[in-house]
Amino acid sequence: MNTPARQVPRLETILLLALGVALVVVLPLLHAAGLLSSFTLGVWGKYLCYAMLALSVDLLWGHTGLLSLGQALFFTLGGYLHGMYLMRMIGELGQYRKPIPDFLVFLGWERLPAFWEPFASFPFAVAMVFLIPGLVAFGFGYLAFRSRVKGVYFSILTQALTYAASIMFFRNNLLLGGNNGFTDFKFILGHRLDDPTTTRALYLASAVALFLAVAFCRWLRGTKFGLVQHAIRDGENRVLFSGYAAVHFKLFVFVVAALIAAVGGALYTPQVGIINPGEMQPEKSLEAVVWVALGGRGTLLGPVLGAVSVNALKSWATRAYPDLWLILLGGIFVLAVLFLPGGLVSLPARLRALFSRRPPS
């Protein structure tokens, strides 16, 4: 069975470091100097949150062979749990009041539901961002993997889970904002969300969270766990015959991927200013698969490049050709599968091979 290299390829490491410097240092400095608008920086922060969603898809699909079409559920769960805290914030300094008239009027309630009370605490909301998606992923993964659900059946089941959750818990009026979700956020930790400093801090938090997730995945794939993880992808039956409990490995990876997606969703909500059930539509998970396929499945840099490039293209296409975006997205996926199976990260090697075959002039 195939095994991953113990060390990350040198070119990938260099590109990751260069990208990290550009995103974590250069863009915030340009914003602080007034050379980059808060709107543009916020858009890039959204791209980085989507990159975390793509990384969670690739951790399952590219490294473990599990094509999950439900990662948008965990992304949206993280966004909703943080959004509940943001909806509780009111007042010039972000102080809390009981009751909260503007908040209740906005959602059409007469009183605050009991389970909303603890979300006035930021640490509690952060803990829930990890706990709730982690428990959902653990419960679903335990049942699915113990039942030996895999392949296309696993993909269909994860998509069904996302669709069912969207209808049963978020679109219905179960005290989570219904179809409109949450919006009209004003403060976070006592700071105005429209303040340039807050915008820069949220962007930096997204960039740091993304590269911490990348660093964790880099470390994981170089361990014995990473070897077994790739072995499951390449031949699960041989892993079972070797005496490894593949169920436990897959369950751990599924929970970790859910947590990465949830953190991305939690950082996405204050930067975009809205979270609603539309973020967990099946097509959102399918879009994330396209990001990974275009960037390069089974790599660290690929999901980041794919998410940023496709969403940047989407921002332009939905303004210039709004009716053609889905056609463009489908075309990108087909072209990537047919002519660039290794994704964008394989371009340097392909170009190097192309030029090495050219006869000397």
N, C-alpha and C positions, 0 to 999 in steps of 0.2 A: 504494500500500500504506500501511497505517496506521503511524504512527510515534509513539513515546511522547513525552510532554512532557519538555522538558529539565530542568524543575524539579519536585520533588515537590510535590503540592498542599499548600497552607498548612495546611488542617485536618488532613491526615494527619501532617504534620510536628509540629504541636502535640500531637496525640494520642500520637505516638510518644515525644515528649519527656516528656509527663505519665506515660505508662506506664513509661518508663525510670526516672524519679525514684521512682515508687511501688515498682518491683521492686528497684532497685539500692540505694535509700537508705531508704525508709520501712520495708519489711518487715524488713531486717536490724536497724534501730534498734529496732523493736518487739521483736524476738527478744532483742537484747542487754539491753533493759530488763526482760525477763521477762514481757512482755505477749503474747508469741506463743510457743507451745510448739515444741520442736525437731521434734516429729512433723509439725506443720502446716507448718513451714518446709521440711522435707524433702519433703513432698508437693508444695509449690509448686516446689521445685527439680526434681522429676520432671516437672511440667507444662512447665517451661521447656525441659527436654531434649526433650520431645515437640514443643515449638514449633520447635525446630531441625530435627526430622524434617519437620514440616509446611512449613517454609521451603524445605527442599531439594526437596520435591515441587512447591512452587509455582514455584521457580526454573526447573524443567523444564516443568511443565504450563502455568502461568499466563503465563510470559514467553517460552517457546520453543516451546510447542505439543507437547511430548513428555510424554504421560501414562505415567509410569513406575510400575509396580506392584511394584518391587523395591527401593525405598529402605530398607525395613526390613532388607534384607540388610546394607547398609552401616552402618546404625545398630547392628545386632547385632554386626557385625565389630568396630566400635570398642569396644563393650562387652566382648567376649571378650578383646580384646588388652589392655585395661586390667585386666580381671579376672584375667588370667594373672599380672600384677604383684601384684595384691592377694592372690592365693592364695599367693604366695611370702613374703608378710610374716608374721613370727612373732616372738614374744618381746615382752616388756613395752615395749621401746623400738623395736620394729619391726626388730630385727636379723635377719640372714640366717644360716641354718645349713645345712650339707650333711652328711648328708641331712636332710630335713625330715619327721620321723616323722608328726606330726599331719596334715600336708598330704597325705602319701602314703596314710595310712590312710583319710582322708576320701574320696579318689578311688579307693581300692582298688588302688593301684600298689605294686610292690615297689621300684622305683627311679625316679628322676626322669628323664624323657625328655630327650635332649640338646638339643632345640630350646627347652625351657623354661628352660635355664640363663641366657641373656641377660636374661630378664624379671625377674631380681632387680634390674635397674637401671631406675629410674624414667625417666630420659631415653631409654633404649632403648625402653621400652614406649610412651612418647609418640610417638617417631619412627615406631614400627610402626603406631600409630593412624592416622597420615597415609599411610604408605607402602603398607601392604597394601590398604586399601580403594581408594586411588588407583590402584594397579596393576590391581586387579580391574576397576574402572570403566573404566580406559583400555583394557584388553584386550577387554572385552566391548563397549564403545562403539565401538572401532575396527572390530571385525568387523561389528557391527550397522549402523553408519552407512555403512561402505564398501559394504555389501551393499544399501544404500538401504532398509533396513527402517524403516518408519514407520507412523504411525496405530495402528490396533487391533493390528496384528501386532507392533509394538514393545511395546505393553502386555502382550500375551500372552507374549512372549519374556522380558521382565523378570520377570514372575511365575513363569515356568517356571524361570528361573535361580535365583530365591530358593528355590523348593521343592526343586530338585535339590541346592542347597548344604546346605539343612537336613537332607536325608536322608543325603547322601553323606559330609558332613564333620562334622556336629554331632550328629545323633542316633545315628549309629553310634559304636562305641567306638574312635575314632581319637585317643585321648589328649586329648580336649577335654571330658571330663566326661559324655559321653553325653546322655541325655534330661534328667538332673538339672542339667547345666551347672555353674556355679560359684556358691558361696555361702559363708556363714560367714566373711565378711571381718571383720578386726579392726583393721587398721592401714593408714594411708597416710602415707608420708613420716615414719614414726616417731610419728604421732599417732593416738590411738584414734578410730575412726569414730563411736563413741557419745558422744564429747565434744561439748558444745554449740558450742564454738568451731570444731571441725572441721565440724560440720553447717553453721554459718554460712559458713565459708570455701568449702565445696563449693557452697552455694547461690549465693554471690556469683560464684564462677567460672562457674556456669551462666548467671547473668544477664548477666555481662559478655561471655561467649562468644556468647550469643544476639544481643546488640545490636551486637557487632562484626560478626557475620554479616549483620545487617540493614543496618548502615552500608555494608558492602562491596557488598551487592546494590543499595542506593540509589545508590552511586557508579557501579556497573557499568551500571545502566539509563540513566544520564545521559551515557554515553560513546557514541562511534561504534559500539563493540561492542554496546551495548545497543540501538541503533537497528537494527542488522542482526539481532540476536537476536529482536526483535519482528517484524521483517520476515519472518523464517523462520516464525514462528508464523502470520502472516497470509497468507503466500503464498510457499512455499519455491521453487517453480518460477521465479517472477519474480526471486528472489534469485540463483538459478543463472544465469539469463539475463543478470543484471547483472554477472556476472563474479566473484561471491564464492564461495569454497569453503565451502558450507554444512556439509560434513562436519567441517571443522576447528572451526567455531563450536560445533556441537552436541557434539562430543567434549569441548571445553574446558568447556562448561557442565555436561555430564554428570559429569565428574571433580570439578568444584567442588561440585556438589550432593552427590556421594558423600562428600566430605570434611566438609561441613557436617553431614551425617547421622552420620558416624562420630564426630565430636567430641561431638555430642549423646549418642550411645550410650556413649562413654567416661565422660562426666560422670554419666550415668544409673546406671551400675553401682554405684559406691560409695554413692550416695544411697538406692537401693532395696535394696541388699544381696544381689542375686541377678541372674544373667544366664543364660538358657537358650535352647534353640532355639525356645521358644514366642514369643519376641520377633520372630522372622523368619517367622512364619506369614503366608500370603497375606492373611488378614483384617486383619493389622496394617497392611500397606501400604494396603489398602482403607479402613481407618479414617482414615489420614492424608489420603487423598483427600477424605473427608467433612469433615475439619477445614478443609481449604483451601476447599472449596466453601461451607461454612457461613460461614467468616470473610470470604471475598472473594478470588476467584482473580485473580491478576495484580496484587496489591497487596503492600505491605510489612507493613502492620498486620494484614491479614486472616488470614494463617496463624497468627500469634501469638494473636489473639483466638479463632480457631476451635479451636486445640489446647487452650488453657487452658479455654475454656468447655465444650467437649465432655467433656474429661477430668474437670473438676469435676462436671459432671452425671453422668458415669459413676461417680465415687466415691460419689455419693449414691444413684444408681439401683441399683447392685449391692448396696448394703446394704438399701435399702427394697424393691426389686422385682427381685431377681437374675435371675429367669426372663424378665423382659421387656426386658432391656437391649438385646439385638440388635434387637428389634422397634422400640424407641425410636430406636435409631441409624439404622435404615433409614427410619423415618418422618421423622426430622430431615433426612436427605438429600433425600428426595422433596419435602418442604415447601420446603426451601431452593431446589431447582431450579425448582419451579413458581411460588413466590410471592416468593422473594427471590434472584433470579439473581445480583445483585451482592454478596450476602453481607451480613454484619453491618456492614461498613464503609460500605455504601450506605444504611443506615438514616437518618443525618442528612439526606442529600440528599432522600430520599424523604419524610421528614416535613416538610422545608422546602417541597417542592413541593406536598405535600398541604395545608398551611396557607395557602400562597399562592393556592391555587385557591378557598378558602372565601370566600364573599361577606361583606363587612363587615357587622357587626351594627348 
